[in-house]
Amino acid sequence: MLLKKILPCALLFLTLVLGGGLLDQYIASRHFPDSSPNSPEDSYILRAYFAEHESDGFPPYQPREYVRIIR
């Protein structure tokens, strides 16, 4: 009697997990075909540092300047 309940539940669980994995791969391949940027304009430089002086040509962050996008 217990086997009649466990077997369908286990099969349903495995079907859902495998179906979800296959669907995830399908969606990822369609929406994110290549993770590399297409052109230099698409890539950004993100920097977070606490330098007192500019060592690489960029001045330090000003107060309340949390993100600086350099293109």
Secondary structure as GFF3:
##gff-version 3
##sequence-region A 1 71
A	DSSP	alpha_helix	2	31	.	.	.	ID=ss1
A	DSSP	three_ten_helix	40	42	.	.	.	ID=ss2
###
